């Protein structure tokens, strides 16, 4: 819930769901997964076990548990990466394109 001190333009929804990601690099094509912790209209926070550089472009897919809701399929950019614990990092992703 937004309060007076929260300057965000969009509400964030708390989520605890696996998200599949692939780095947008023809040479790497690296696929990995993480846990989506929150989601908004413009991005998401994802926990992963290794850091990614800011500016890294990725393709992601978040499946829906409701058959009437289509999966979230998007291209995003890493705008934040912070270490939360040993082998635990939180990525801040901003959506570039929603498919």
N, C-alpha and C positions, 0 to 999 in steps of 0.2 A: 504494500500500500504506500502511496506517495505521502510524504509529509512536507511540511513547509521548508525543510532543509534539503530535500531531494530535488535536484535540478533536472532530472531526466524528463525527456519529452514523451516517452512511451512507458507504459506499465511493463514490469517484468513479471513473468510467470515462472514460479519455481518448478523445476522439472528434475527428474531423476531417471534419465533414459539413455540407453547406448546410442551413440552417433558414429557412423562410419565416415571416415575422411580419407581423401587422397590428395597428395600434394600435386599441384598443377605444374609439373616439370616433366617434360618428355623423357629426360634422361633418368630421373628418379622414379616417377610413377609409384612412389611409396604409398602403401595403404596401411592405415592404422585405425584404431578405435579409441573412443573416449567416452566420458559420461557427461551429458549435457546437464548442467546444474540450474541454469536459468535461460529464459528465452524472451525476446521482445520482438517488436516489428522490425527492428534494424540490426539485431545481432543476437549473440548468445555467449554464455560462459561455458567452457568445456574443460573438464579435468582430464589430463593425459599423464603418461608416465615418463615423458621426456620433453624437453623444451623445443619450441620452434621459434625461429627468428621473426622479429616484427617485420611486417610487410610480406610474409610468405602467403602465397595464394593457394587456396585449397578448394576442393569440391567436397561437399558433405551431403549426407543423407540421414535423416532422422525418421525412422519408421513410426507409423501411428498404431496404437493398440485398438483403435476404433476403425472398423472396416469402411465406415462412411466418410472418414477423413483421410485425404490423400497424404502420403509421406511428404515431409519437407525435403526438397531437393534444391540446393543452392550453391553458389560460388561465394566465397568469403575471403576476407583478408585478416591476418593476425594483427591486431592493434595493441595487444598487451600480452605479456607472458610473465607470470610471477611464480616463484617457487613457494609452494605451500608446506611441503615436507620433503624428506628424502624420497626421490623418485616420484614426486607428485607436483605437477605444475598446473596452473589454471591459465587457460588461454581466453583472451577477450577477442571475439570474432565480430567483424562487421560484415553484413551482407552486401555483396556487390550486385548479385543477380539472383532472383528467385525463379525457379523453373516450374 
